[in-house]
Structure formats: structure tokens, C-alpha cells
Amino acid sequence: MYPRLRSLREDRDLNQTEVAGMLSMSQTGYSKYETGENDIPTAVLIKLSRFYGTSIDYLLGESDDPHRY
């Protein structure tokens, strides 16, 4: 799951600070999601899914289709 977060962010030319701002959290906190150091709360998964226009299944690695809902 965690490499997908980084890939989605980089594909949109965003840095961690920008995504963290959208989530109303610190860059350090968001970085821990991308590295797998911290589990991602459900509410944050929902926000990321909406932000990137992808499914939660894709974010979690349960699907290789980013648009399967």
C-alpha cells in the first residue's frame, strides 16, 4: 500500500507537505504513512481516495485497478 501513496503523489508532482496540508496534518505525520511506520486511519484513507480519485481497494493493494470501486 505504502509505495502506491508515494507513486500517486509523485505522479501529480506533489510533495509530502502539500498532501499533508490537504489532510490538515504535519509533513512528518504524513511521511510515516508513506513509509508504513504508522497505519493510516480509515478517515484518512477516505480523504486520500477522494483526493486521488481512486478506490480504497487500490490504496490498500487489494486491486490493481485504481478505478475499481
N, CA, C, O and CB atoms as a CASP TS submission, in Angstrom:
PFRMAT TS
TARGET T0000
AUTHOR 0000-0000-0000
METHOD Language model
MODEL 1
PARENT N/A
ATOM      1  N   MET     1       0.829  -1.195   0.000  1.00  0.00           N
ATOM      2  CA  MET     1       0.000   0.000   0.000  1.00  0.00           C
ATOM      3  C   MET     1       0.865   1.247   0.000  1.00  0.00           C
ATOM      4  O   MET     1       0.585   2.199  -0.729  1.00  0.00           O
ATOM      5  CB  MET     1      -0.938   0.004   1.205  1.00  0.00           C
ATOM      6  N   TYR     2       1.892   1.250   0.796  1.00  0.00           N
ATOM      7  CA  TYR     2       2.641   2.485   1.008  1.00  0.00           C
ATOM      8  C   TYR     2       3.344   2.995  -0.245  1.00  0.00           C
ATOM      9  O   TYR     2       3.368   4.205  -0.471  1.00  0.00           O
ATOM     10  CB  TYR     2       3.651   2.276   2.090  1.00  0.00           C
ATOM     11  N   PRO     3       3.919   2.112  -1.072  1.00  0.00           N
ATOM     12  CA  PRO     3       4.521   2.631  -2.314  1.00  0.00           C
ATOM     13  C   PRO     3       3.484   3.276  -3.238  1.00  0.00           C
ATOM     14  O   PRO     3       3.815   4.184  -4.000  1.00  0.00           O
ATOM     15  CB  PRO     3       5.237   1.502  -3.060  1.00  0.00           C
ATOM     16  N   ARG     4       2.245   2.817  -3.175  1.00  0.00           N
ATOM     17  CA  ARG     4       1.206   3.404  -4.021  1.00  0.00           C
ATOM     18  C   ARG     4       0.927   4.850  -3.614  1.00  0.00           C
ATOM     19  O   ARG     4       0.699   5.702  -4.473  1.00  0.00           O
ATOM     20  CB  ARG     4      -0.087   2.572  -3.942  1.00  0.00           C
ATOM     21  N   LEU     5       0.945   5.125  -2.336  1.00  0.00           N
ATOM     22  CA  LEU     5       0.730   6.506  -1.884  1.00  0.00           C
ATOM     23  C   LEU     5       1.798   7.424  -2.449  1.00  0.00           C
ATOM     24  O   LEU     5       1.501   8.509  -2.948  1.00  0.00           O
ATOM     25  CB  LEU     5       0.726   6.583  -0.346  1.00  0.00           C
ATOM     26  N   ARG     6       3.020   6.986  -2.368  1.00  0.00           N
ATOM     27  CA  ARG     6       4.127   7.806  -2.887  1.00  0.00           C
ATOM     28  C   ARG     6       4.011   7.974  -4.394  1.00  0.00           C
ATOM     29  O   ARG     6       4.200   9.071  -4.920  1.00  0.00           O
ATOM     30  CB  ARG     6       5.487   7.174  -2.531  1.00  0.00           C
ATOM     31  N   SER     7       3.702   6.888  -5.082  1.00  0.00           N
ATOM     32  CA  SER     7       3.585   6.941  -6.530  1.00  0.00           C
ATOM     33  C   SER     7       2.462   7.879  -6.969  1.00  0.00           C
ATOM     34  O   SER     7       2.647   8.676  -7.888  1.00  0.00           O
ATOM     35  CB  SER     7       3.348   5.546  -7.086  1.00  0.00           C
ATOM     36  N   LEU     8       1.307   7.791  -6.325  1.00  0.00           N
ATOM     37  CA  LEU     8       0.193   8.677  -6.658  1.00  0.00           C
ATOM     38  C   LEU     8       0.573  10.139  -6.437  1.00  0.00           C
ATOM     39  O   LEU     8       0.258  11.005  -7.253  1.00  0.00           O
ATOM     40  CB  LEU     8      -1.043   8.321  -5.820  1.00  0.00           C
ATOM     41  N   ARG     9       1.250  10.397  -5.329  1.00  0.00           N
ATOM     42  CA  ARG     9       1.666  11.763  -5.004  1.00  0.00           C
ATOM     43  C   ARG     9       2.663  12.280  -6.036  1.00  0.00           C
ATOM     44  O   ARG     9       2.519  13.393  -6.543  1.00  0.00           O
ATOM     45  CB  ARG     9       2.282  11.821  -3.592  1.00  0.00           C
ATOM     46  N   GLU    10       3.671  11.473  -6.345  1.00  0.00           N
ATOM     47  CA  GLU    10       4.707  11.898  -7.284  1.00  0.00           C
ATOM     48  C   GLU    10       4.158  12.047  -8.707  1.00  0.00           C
ATOM     49  O   GLU    10       4.593  12.927  -9.450  1.00  0.00           O
ATOM     50  CB  GLU    10       5.862  10.900  -7.273  1.00  0.00           C
ATOM     51  N   ASP    11       3.204  11.189  -9.087  1.00  0.00           N
ATOM     52  CA  ASP    11       2.600  11.294 -10.418  1.00  0.00           C
ATOM     53  C   ASP    11       1.896  12.629 -10.611  1.00  0.00           C
ATOM     54  O   ASP    11       1.719  13.082 -11.742  1.00  0.00           O
ATOM     55  CB  ASP    11       1.614  10.155 -10.643  1.00  0.00           C
ATOM     56  N   ARG    12       1.499  13.253  -9.525  1.00  0.00           N
ATOM     57  CA  ARG    12       0.812  14.548  -9.584  1.00  0.00           C
ATOM     58  C   ARG    12       1.743  15.711  -9.248  1.00  0.00           C
ATOM     59  O   ARG    12       1.300  16.843  -9.050  1.00  0.00           O
ATOM     60  CB  ARG    12      -0.376  14.553  -8.632  1.00  0.00           C
ATOM     61  N   ASP    13       3.040  15.410  -9.187  1.00  0.00           N
ATOM     62  CA  ASP    13       4.058  16.425  -8.884  1.00  0.00           C
ATOM     63  C   ASP    13       3.765  17.161  -7.582  1.00  0.00           C
ATOM     64  O   ASP    13       3.915  18.380  -7.496  1.00  0.00           O
ATOM     65  CB  ASP    13       4.156  17.427 -10.025  1.00  0.00           C
ATOM     66  N   LEU    14       3.348  16.409  -6.578  1.00  0.00           N
ATOM     67  CA  LEU    14       3.086  16.975  -5.252  1.00  0.00           C
ATOM     68  C   LEU    14       4.190  16.549  -4.302  1.00  0.00           C
ATOM     69  O   LEU    14       4.805  15.498  -4.480  1.00  0.00           O
ATOM     70  CB  LEU    14       1.698  16.528  -4.714  1.00  0.00           C
ATOM     71  N   ASN    15       4.436  17.372  -3.293  1.00  0.00           N
ATOM     72  CA  ASN    15       5.359  16.952  -2.249  1.00  0.00           C
ATOM     73  C   ASN    15       4.553  16.549  -1.018  1.00  0.00           C
ATOM     74  O   ASN    15       3.347  16.785  -0.949  1.00  0.00           O
ATOM     75  CB  ASN    15       6.375  18.085  -1.908  1.00  0.00           C
ATOM     76  N   GLN    16       5.221  15.949  -0.064  1.00  0.00           N
ATOM     77  CA  GLN    16       4.537  15.469   1.135  1.00  0.00           C
ATOM     78  C   GLN    16       3.866  16.606   1.901  1.00  0.00           C
ATOM     79  O   GLN    16       2.795  16.413   2.478  1.00  0.00           O
ATOM     80  CB  GLN    16       5.520  14.746   2.042  1.00  0.00           C
ATOM     81  N   THR    17       4.469  17.765   1.915  1.00  0.00           N
ATOM     82  CA  THR    17       3.903  18.909   2.634  1.00  0.00           C
ATOM     83  C   THR    17       2.555  19.307   2.035  1.00  0.00           C
ATOM     84  O   THR    17       1.626  19.644   2.769  1.00  0.00           O
ATOM     85  CB  THR    17       4.876  20.106   2.599  1.00  0.00           C
ATOM     86  N   GLU    18       2.445  19.269   0.721  1.00  0.00           N
ATOM     87  CA  GLU    18       1.183  19.623   0.068  1.00  0.00           C
ATOM     88  C   GLU    18       0.071  18.623   0.404  1.00  0.00           C
ATOM     89  O   GLU    18      -1.058  19.022   0.692  1.00  0.00           O
ATOM     90  CB  GLU    18       1.378  19.694  -1.449  1.00  0.00           C
ATOM     91  N   VAL    19       0.386  17.345   0.366  1.00  0.00           N
ATOM     92  CA  VAL    19      -0.626  16.340   0.694  1.00  0.00           C
ATOM     93  C   VAL    19      -0.972  16.416   2.180  1.00  0.00           C
ATOM     94  O   VAL    19      -2.140  16.315   2.555  1.00  0.00           O
ATOM     95  CB  VAL    19      -0.129  14.917   0.326  1.00  0.00           C
ATOM     96  N   ALA    20       0.026  16.592   3.008  1.00  0.00           N
ATOM     97  CA  ALA    20      -0.219  16.725   4.451  1.00  0.00           C
ATOM     98  C   ALA    20      -1.126  17.921   4.737  1.00  0.00           C
ATOM     99  O   ALA    20      -1.996  17.841   5.604  1.00  0.00           O
ATOM    100  CB  ALA    20       1.116  16.876   5.216  1.00  0.00           C
ATOM    101  N   GLY    21      -0.934  19.012   4.028  1.00  0.00           N
ATOM    102  CA  GLY    21      -1.774  20.194   4.202  1.00  0.00           C
ATOM    103  C   GLY    21      -3.223  19.904   3.858  1.00  0.00           C
ATOM    104  O   GLY    21      -4.134  20.353   4.555  1.00  0.00           O
ATOM    105  N   MET    22      -3.438  19.155   2.785  1.00  0.00           N
ATOM    106  CA  MET    22      -4.787  18.777   2.395  1.00  0.00           C
ATOM    107  C   MET    22      -5.445  17.930   3.486  1.00  0.00           C
ATOM    108  O   MET    22      -6.659  17.986   3.683  1.00  0.00           O
ATOM    109  CB  MET    22      -4.764  18.013   1.063  1.00  0.00           C
ATOM    110  N   LEU    23      -4.631  17.149   4.188  1.00  0.00           N
ATOM    111  CA  LEU    23      -5.133  16.284   5.254  1.00  0.00           C
ATOM    112  C   LEU    23      -5.152  16.986   6.616  1.00  0.00           C
ATOM    113  O   LEU    23      -5.559  16.398   7.618  1.00  0.00           O
ATOM    114  CB  LEU    23      -4.286  15.027   5.337  1.00  0.00           C
ATOM    115  N   SER    24      -4.715  18.232   6.643  1.00  0.00           N
ATOM    116  CA  SER    24      -4.617  19.013   7.899  1.00  0.00           C
ATOM    117  C   SER    24      -3.742  18.313   8.927  1.00  0.00           C
ATOM    118  O   SER    24      -4.117  18.148  10.088  1.00  0.00           O
ATOM    119  CB  SER    24      -6.014  19.253   8.494  1.00  0.00           C
ATOM    120  N   MET    25      -2.569  17.909   8.465  1.00  0.00           N
ATOM    121  CA  MET    25      -1.619  17.263   9.371  1.00  0.00           C
ATOM    122  C   MET    25      -0.206  17.702   9.009  1.00  0.00           C
ATOM    123  O   MET    25       0.000  18.408   8.021  1.00  0.00           O
ATOM    124  CB  MET    25      -1.748  15.714   9.307  1.00  0.00           C
ATOM    125  N   SER    26       0.752  17.285   9.803  1.00  0.00           N
ATOM    126  CA  SER    26       2.141  17.657   9.550  1.00  0.00           C
ATOM    127  C   SER    26       2.744  16.788   8.447  1.00  0.00           C
ATOM    128  O   SER    26       2.269  15.686   8.172  1.00  0.00           O
ATOM    129  CB  SER    26       2.971  17.535  10.835  1.00  0.00           C
ATOM    130  N   GLN    27       3.793  17.306   7.830  1.00  0.00           N
ATOM    131  CA  GLN    27       4.518  16.542   6.816  1.00  0.00           C
ATOM    132  C   GLN    27       5.116  15.295   7.444  1.00  0.00           C
ATOM    133  O   GLN    27       5.113  14.232   6.823  1.00  0.00           O
ATOM    134  CB  GLN    27       5.623  17.400   6.161  1.00  0.00           C
ATOM    135  N   THR    28       5.624  15.403   8.655  1.00  0.00           N
ATOM    136  CA  THR    28       6.223  14.261   9.337  1.00  0.00           C
ATOM    137  C   THR    28       5.202  13.153   9.549  1.00  0.00           C
ATOM    138  O   THR    28       5.496  11.976   9.338  1.00  0.00           O
ATOM    139  CB  THR    28       6.816  14.690  10.675  1.00  0.00           C
ATOM    140  N   GLY    29       4.002  13.537   9.968  1.00  0.00           N
ATOM    141  CA  GLY    29       2.938  12.551  10.172  1.00  0.00           C
ATOM    142  C   GLY    29       2.570  11.852   8.885  1.00  0.00           C
ATOM    143  O   GLY    29       2.389  10.635   8.858  1.00  0.00           O
ATOM    144  N   TYR    30       2.458  12.628   7.810  1.00  0.00           N
ATOM    145  CA  TYR    30       2.121  12.027   6.519  1.00  0.00           C
ATOM    146  C   TYR    30       3.255  11.123   6.033  1.00  0.00           C
ATOM    147  O   TYR    30       2.999  10.052   5.482  1.00  0.00           O
ATOM    148  CB  TYR    30       1.828  13.123   5.475  1.00  0.00           C
ATOM    149  N   SER    31       4.478  11.540   6.230  1.00  0.00           N
ATOM    150  CA  SER    31       5.629  10.745   5.814  1.00  0.00           C
ATOM    151  C   SER    31       5.589   9.358   6.437  1.00  0.00           C
ATOM    152  O   SER    31       5.966   8.374   5.801  1.00  0.00           O
ATOM    153  CB  SER    31       6.929  11.453   6.189  1.00  0.00           C
ATOM    154  N   LYS    32       5.135   9.283   7.671  1.00  0.00           N
ATOM    155  CA  LYS    32       5.056   7.984   8.360  1.00  0.00           C
ATOM    156  C   LYS    32       4.005   7.077   7.731  1.00  0.00           C
ATOM    157  O   LYS    32       4.104   5.855   7.843  1.00  0.00           O
ATOM    158  CB  LYS    32       4.738   8.187   9.846  1.00  0.00           C
ATOM    159  N   TYR    33       3.009   7.645   7.080  1.00  0.00           N
ATOM    160  CA  TYR    33       2.052   6.833   6.325  1.00  0.00           C
ATOM    161  C   TYR    33       2.721   6.245   5.093  1.00  0.00           C
ATOM    162  O   TYR    33       2.554   5.063   4.793  1.00  0.00           O
ATOM    163  CB  TYR    33       0.821   7.670   5.918  1.00  0.00           C
ATOM    164  N   GLU    34       3.477   7.071   4.382  1.00  0.00           N
ATOM    165  CA  GLU    34       4.126   6.603   3.151  1.00  0.00           C
ATOM    166  C   GLU    34       5.188   5.545   3.421  1.00  0.00           C
ATOM    167  O   GLU    34       5.406   4.662   2.592  1.00  0.00           O
ATOM    168  CB  GLU    34       4.754   7.773   2.416  1.00  0.00           C
ATOM    169  N   THR    35       5.837   5.623   4.552  1.00  0.00           N
ATOM    170  CA  THR    35       6.879   4.640   4.860  1.00  0.00           C
ATOM    171  C   THR    35       6.337   3.407   5.568  1.00  0.00           C
ATOM    172  O   THR    35       7.057   2.423   5.740  1.00  0.00           O
ATOM    173  CB  THR    35       7.949   5.276   5.710  1.00  0.00           C
ATOM    174  N   GLY    36       5.078   3.453   5.978  1.00  0.00           N
ATOM    175  CA  GLY    36       4.484   2.325   6.684  1.00  0.00           C
ATOM    176  C   GLY    36       4.761   2.313   8.169  1.00  0.00           C
ATOM    177  O   GLY    36       4.409   1.359   8.863  1.00  0.00           O
ATOM    178  N   GLU    37       5.392   3.370   8.662  1.00  0.00           N
ATOM    179  CA  GLU    37       5.692   3.449  10.091  1.00  0.00           C
ATOM    180  C   GLU    37       4.412   3.562  10.921  1.00  0.00           C
ATOM    181  O   GLU    37       4.339   3.032  12.031  1.00  0.00           O
ATOM    182  CB  GLU    37       6.610   4.645  10.375  1.00  0.00           C
ATOM    183  N   ASN    38       3.405   4.251  10.382  1.00  0.00           N
ATOM    184  CA  ASN    38       2.109   4.381  11.049  1.00  0.00           C
ATOM    185  C   ASN    38       1.014   3.848  10.138  1.00  0.00           C
ATOM    186  O   ASN    38       1.059   4.033   8.922  1.00  0.00           O
ATOM    187  CB  ASN    38       1.827   5.856  11.435  1.00  0.00           C
ATOM    188  N   ASP    39       0.030   3.186  10.735  1.00  0.00           N
ATOM    189  CA  ASP    39      -1.154   2.759   9.987  1.00  0.00           C
ATOM    190  C   ASP    39      -1.988   3.991   9.642  1.00  0.00           C
ATOM    191  O   ASP    39      -1.987   4.984  10.369  1.00  0.00           O
ATOM    192  CB  ASP    39      -1.998   1.725  10.805  1.00  0.00           C
ATOM    193  N   ILE    40      -2.691   3.905   8.533  1.00  0.00           N
ATOM    194  CA  ILE    40      -3.499   5.029   8.073  1.00  0.00           C
ATOM    195  C   ILE    40      -4.927   4.852   8.580  1.00  0.00           C
ATOM    196  O   ILE    40      -5.560   3.836   8.292  1.00  0.00           O
ATOM    197  CB  ILE    40      -3.470   5.141   6.519  1.00  0.00           C
ATOM    198  N   PRO    41      -5.441   5.820   9.326  1.00  0.00           N
ATOM    199  CA  PRO    41      -6.820   5.730   9.803  1.00  0.00           C
ATOM    200  C   PRO    41      -7.812   5.717   8.628  1.00  0.00           C
ATOM    201  O   PRO    41      -7.538   6.258   7.557  1.00  0.00           O
ATOM    202  CB  PRO    41      -7.132   6.905  10.752  1.00  0.00           C
ATOM    203  N   THR    42      -8.948   5.095   8.857  1.00  0.00           N
ATOM    204  CA  THR    42      -9.976   4.988   7.826  1.00  0.00           C
ATOM    205  C   THR    42     -10.364   6.342   7.261  1.00  0.00           C
ATOM    206  O   THR    42     -10.496   6.483   6.045  1.00  0.00           O
ATOM    207  CB  THR    42     -11.200   4.302   8.381  1.00  0.00           C
ATOM    208  N   ALA    43     -10.548   7.332   8.105  1.00  0.00           N
ATOM    209  CA  ALA    43     -10.947   8.664   7.638  1.00  0.00           C
ATOM    210  C   ALA    43      -9.908   9.246   6.688  1.00  0.00           C
ATOM    211  O   ALA    43     -10.264   9.926   5.725  1.00  0.00           O
ATOM    212  CB  ALA    43     -11.158   9.609   8.828  1.00  0.00           C
ATOM    213  N   VAL    44      -8.643   8.990   6.945  1.00  0.00           N
ATOM    214  CA  VAL    44      -7.572   9.494   6.076  1.00  0.00           C
ATOM    215  C   VAL    44      -7.568   8.718   4.758  1.00  0.00           C
ATOM    216  O   VAL    44      -7.348   9.308   3.700  1.00  0.00           O
ATOM    217  CB  VAL    44      -6.185   9.378   6.780  1.00  0.00           C
ATOM    218  N   LEU    45      -7.809   7.407   4.803  1.00  0.00           N
ATOM    219  CA  LEU    45      -7.904   6.620   3.573  1.00  0.00           C
ATOM    220  C   LEU    45      -9.014   7.150   2.672  1.00  0.00           C
ATOM    221  O   LEU    45      -8.851   7.240   1.455  1.00  0.00           O
ATOM    222  CB  LEU    45      -8.152   5.141   3.899  1.00  0.00           C
ATOM    223  N   ILE    46     -10.131   7.496   3.275  1.00  0.00           N
ATOM    224  CA  ILE    46     -11.254   8.035   2.500  1.00  0.00           C
ATOM    225  C   ILE    46     -10.855   9.354   1.846  1.00  0.00           C
ATOM    226  O   ILE    46     -11.131   9.568   0.665  1.00  0.00           O
ATOM    227  CB  ILE    46     -12.497   8.236   3.402  1.00  0.00           C
ATOM    228  N   LYS    47     -10.211  10.235   2.600  1.00  0.00           N
ATOM    229  CA  LYS    47      -9.776  11.524   2.035  1.00  0.00           C
ATOM    230  C   LYS    47      -8.783  11.324   0.901  1.00  0.00           C
ATOM    231  O   LYS    47      -8.881  11.979  -0.136  1.00  0.00           O
ATOM    232  CB  LYS    47      -9.147  12.404   3.124  1.00  0.00           C
ATOM    233  N   LEU    48      -7.825  10.420   1.095  1.00  0.00           N
ATOM    234  CA  LEU    48      -6.829  10.167   0.059  1.00  0.00           C
ATOM    235  C   LEU    48      -7.476   9.569  -1.189  1.00  0.00           C
ATOM    236  O   LEU    48      -7.116   9.927  -2.311  1.00  0.00           O
ATOM    237  CB  LEU    48      -5.736   9.233   0.587  1.00  0.00           C
ATOM    238  N   SER    49      -8.415   8.672  -0.996  1.00  0.00           N
ATOM    239  CA  SER    49      -9.129   8.064  -2.109  1.00  0.00           C
ATOM    240  C   SER    49      -9.853   9.125  -2.929  1.00  0.00           C
ATOM    241  O   SER    49      -9.791   9.118  -4.158  1.00  0.00           O
ATOM    242  CB  SER    49     -10.121   7.016  -1.601  1.00  0.00           C
ATOM    243  N   ARG    50     -10.523  10.017  -2.260  1.00  0.00           N
ATOM    244  CA  ARG    50     -11.244  11.092  -2.953  1.00  0.00           C
ATOM    245  C   ARG    50     -10.274  12.069  -3.617  1.00  0.00           C
ATOM    246  O   ARG    50     -10.494  12.504  -4.748  1.00  0.00           O
ATOM    247  CB  ARG    50     -12.156  11.845  -1.970  1.00  0.00           C
ATOM    248  N   PHE    51      -9.216  12.403  -2.914  1.00  0.00           N
ATOM    249  CA  PHE    51      -8.229  13.351  -3.426  1.00  0.00           C
ATOM    250  C   PHE    51      -7.584  12.843  -4.713  1.00  0.00           C
ATOM    251  O   PHE    51      -7.426  13.593  -5.677  1.00  0.00           O
ATOM    252  CB  PHE    51      -7.154  13.616  -2.373  1.00  0.00           C
ATOM    253  N   TYR    52      -7.209  11.552  -4.720  1.00  0.00           N
ATOM    254  CA  TYR    52      -6.543  10.981  -5.881  1.00  0.00           C
ATOM    255  C   TYR    52      -7.518  10.402  -6.907  1.00  0.00           C
ATOM    256  O   TYR    52      -7.104  10.004  -7.996  1.00  0.00           O
ATOM    257  CB  TYR    52      -5.588   9.912  -5.436  1.00  0.00           C
ATOM    258  N   GLY    53      -8.798  10.351  -6.572  1.00  0.00           N
ATOM    259  CA  GLY    53      -9.783   9.799  -7.494  1.00  0.00           C
ATOM    260  C   GLY    53      -9.580   8.324  -7.742  1.00  0.00           C
ATOM    261  O   GLY    53      -9.719   7.849  -8.869  1.00  0.00           O
ATOM    262  N   THR    54      -9.254   7.604  -6.694  1.00  0.00           N
ATOM    263  CA  THR    54      -9.003   6.175  -6.803  1.00  0.00           C
ATOM    264  C   THR    54      -9.773   5.438  -5.714  1.00  0.00           C
ATOM    265  O   THR    54     -10.343   6.058  -4.816  1.00  0.00           O
ATOM    266  CB  THR    54      -7.490   5.873  -6.705  1.00  0.00           C
ATOM    267  N   SER    55      -9.785   4.144  -5.800  1.00  0.00           N
ATOM    268  CA  SER    55     -10.518   3.359  -4.810  1.00  0.00           C
ATOM    269  C   SER    55      -9.652   3.080  -3.581  1.00  0.00           C
ATOM    270  O   SER    55      -8.423   3.077  -3.649  1.00  0.00           O
ATOM    271  CB  SER    55     -11.002   2.040  -5.427  1.00  0.00           C
ATOM    272  N   ILE    56     -10.314   2.851  -2.488  1.00  0.00           N
ATOM    273  CA  ILE    56      -9.598   2.453  -1.275  1.00  0.00           C
ATOM    274  C   ILE    56      -8.963   1.086  -1.491  1.00  0.00           C
ATOM    275  O   ILE    56      -7.869   0.828  -0.988  1.00  0.00           O
ATOM    276  CB  ILE    56     -10.552   2.426  -0.046  1.00  0.00           C
ATOM    277  N   ASP    57      -9.636   0.206  -2.233  1.00  0.00           N
ATOM    278  CA  ASP    57      -9.053  -1.104  -2.551  1.00  0.00           C
ATOM    279  C   ASP    57      -7.701  -0.941  -3.230  1.00  0.00           C
ATOM    280  O   ASP    57      -6.763  -1.681  -2.933  1.00  0.00           O
ATOM    281  CB  ASP    57     -10.001  -1.916  -3.452  1.00  0.00           C
ATOM    282  N   TYR    58      -7.595   0.021  -4.139  1.00  0.00           N
ATOM    283  CA  TYR    58      -6.323   0.267  -4.816  1.00  0.00           C
ATOM    284  C   TYR    58      -5.277   0.761  -3.821  1.00  0.00           C
ATOM    285  O   TYR    58      -4.137   0.297  -3.831  1.00  0.00           O
ATOM    286  CB  TYR    58      -6.504   1.289  -5.955  1.00  0.00           C
ATOM    287  N   LEU    59      -5.664   1.699  -2.965  1.00  0.00           N
ATOM    288  CA  LEU    59      -4.718   2.218  -1.969  1.00  0.00           C
ATOM    289  C   LEU    59      -4.215   1.111  -1.046  1.00  0.00           C
ATOM    290  O   LEU    59      -3.050   1.105  -0.649  1.00  0.00           O
ATOM    291  CB  LEU    59      -5.375   3.329  -1.140  1.00  0.00           C
ATOM    292  N   LEU    60      -5.105   0.175  -0.709  1.00  0.00           N
ATOM    293  CA  LEU    60      -4.751  -0.912   0.206  1.00  0.00           C
ATOM    294  C   LEU    60      -4.030  -2.069  -0.486  1.00  0.00           C
ATOM    295  O   LEU    60      -3.574  -3.000   0.177  1.00  0.00           O
ATOM    296  CB  LEU    60      -5.995  -1.431   0.882  1.00  0.00           C
ATOM    297  N   GLY    61      -3.925  -2.014  -1.815  1.00  0.00           N
ATOM    298  CA  GLY    61      -3.266  -3.084  -2.537  1.00  0.00           C
ATOM    299  C   GLY    61      -4.158  -4.281  -2.810  1.00  0.00           C
ATOM    300  O   GLY    61      -3.668  -5.351  -3.170  1.00  0.00           O
ATOM    301  N   GLU    62      -5.470  -4.112  -2.641  1.00  0.00           N
ATOM    302  CA  GLU    62      -6.420  -5.190  -2.873  1.00  0.00           C
ATOM    303  C   GLU    62      -6.845  -5.265  -4.333  1.00  0.00           C
ATOM    304  O   GLU    62      -7.475  -6.239  -4.744  1.00  0.00           O
ATOM    305  CB  GLU    62      -7.637  -5.011  -1.990  1.00  0.00           C
ATOM    306  N   SER    63      -6.512  -4.263  -5.107  1.00  0.00           N
ATOM    307  CA  SER    63      -6.861  -4.206  -6.522  1.00  0.00           C
ATOM    308  C   SER    63      -5.733  -3.504  -7.276  1.00  0.00           C
ATOM    309  O   SER    63      -5.105  -2.576  -6.765  1.00  0.00           O
ATOM    310  CB  SER    63      -8.223  -3.469  -6.738  1.00  0.00           C
ATOM    311  N   ASP    64      -5.496  -3.961  -8.485  1.00  0.00           N
ATOM    312  CA  ASP    64      -4.519  -3.277  -9.327  1.00  0.00           C
ATOM    313  C   ASP    64      -5.190  -2.244 -10.219  1.00  0.00           C
ATOM    314  O   ASP    64      -4.519  -1.522 -10.957  1.00  0.00           O
ATOM    315  CB  ASP    64      -3.752  -4.285 -10.178  1.00  0.00           C
ATOM    316  N   ASP    65      -6.514  -2.175 -10.151  1.00  0.00           N
ATOM    317  CA  ASP    65      -7.290  -1.216 -10.932  1.00  0.00           C
ATOM    318  C   ASP    65      -7.602  -0.008 -10.053  1.00  0.00           C
ATOM    319  O   ASP    65      -8.405  -0.120  -9.126  1.00  0.00           O
ATOM    320  CB  ASP    65      -8.603  -1.863 -11.480  1.00  0.00           C
ATOM    321  N   PRO    66      -6.991   1.137 -10.320  1.00  0.00           N
ATOM    322  CA  PRO    66      -7.205   2.301  -9.449  1.00  0.00           C
ATOM    323  C   PRO    66      -8.620   2.838  -9.481  1.00  0.00           C
ATOM    324  O   PRO    66      -8.987   3.656  -8.638  1.00  0.00           O
ATOM    325  CB  PRO    66      -6.268   3.393  -9.829  1.00  0.00           C
ATOM    326  N   HIS    67      -9.425   2.395 -10.441  1.00  0.00           N
ATOM    327  CA  HIS    67     -10.772   2.943 -10.572  1.00  0.00           C
ATOM    328  C   HIS    67     -11.869   1.951 -10.199  1.00  0.00           C
ATOM    329  O   HIS    67     -13.053   2.234 -10.384  1.00  0.00           O
ATOM    330  CB  HIS    67     -10.987   3.415 -11.978  1.00  0.00           C
ATOM    331  N   ARG    68     -11.485   0.804  -9.682  1.00  0.00           N
ATOM    332  CA  ARG    68     -12.475  -0.201  -9.263  1.00  0.00           C
ATOM    333  C   ARG    68     -13.048   0.199  -7.909  1.00  0.00           C
ATOM    334  O   ARG    68     -12.309   0.293  -6.928  1.00  0.00           O
ATOM    335  CB  ARG    68     -11.836  -1.630  -9.191  1.00  0.00           C
ATOM    336  N   TYR    69     -14.330   0.432  -7.845  1.00  0.00           N
ATOM    337  CA  TYR    69     -14.957   0.854  -6.592  1.00  0.00           C
ATOM    338  C   TYR    69     -15.780  -0.241  -5.997  1.00  0.00           C
ATOM    339  O   TYR    69     -16.380  -0.056  -4.938  1.00  0.00           O
ATOM    340  CB  TYR    69     -15.814   2.067  -6.806  1.00  0.00           C
TER
END
